[in-house]
Amino acid sequence: MAGMRQLRHLAWALETVRHEGTPGNYIEAGVALGGTAALISRLRTPGRRLDLYDVFKVIPPPGAADGDDAHRRYEVIKSGRAVGIGGNEYYGYQNNLIDTVKANLRNYGASHDPIIFHEGLFEDTMHVEEPIAFAHIDCDWHDPVTLCLKRLFPVLAPGGIIVLDDYNSFQGCRTAVDDFLGRTANAERLFEEQSISLRKKIVHE
């Protein structure tokens, strides 16, 4: 599900927090088939936990704060006509998606360290209290992006990085990120292509 530029962006962010020794665990919100989760698992600091959050079925619909682009895309998904990469079945239509993700992680050698699956809506499952070094937010629409930033940035370690996948793909995601940056003084924009990276500033006393 991921293009090469996206994977390079993720790898750069993961190598950065690992090289700098940023404390905390790792999170992905929006797992799809587990491809980026495998990369995160392989490049995280050894022994750090990876928490994966998803409904592991067809994604919930966009909301009032999303643009026509998101609503058009969801109509295709809801109709059953969406297709995956290479013309394969769209991942959300799979009956046992969580099992597919687990198999993909095993196939890519990414299941040897602690990986915890959180199945359900983010508002019900995402209650993070321990510090995190890195998070990948790939949930398309405005409201889940806003919720993830609200719940994850406060526990992001200084120097930690959040990569948001759909910044230049969906208007609602872009609006959510821009609004967050506008009201969060210790968040800085690092890198932008299709996705965007935010970093928590390190305050030197």
Summary of the structure (lengths in Angstrom):
residues: 205
radius of gyration: 16.1
end to end distance: 42.6
largest distance: 55.4
contacts: 670
relative contact order: 0.20
helix: 41%
strand: 21%
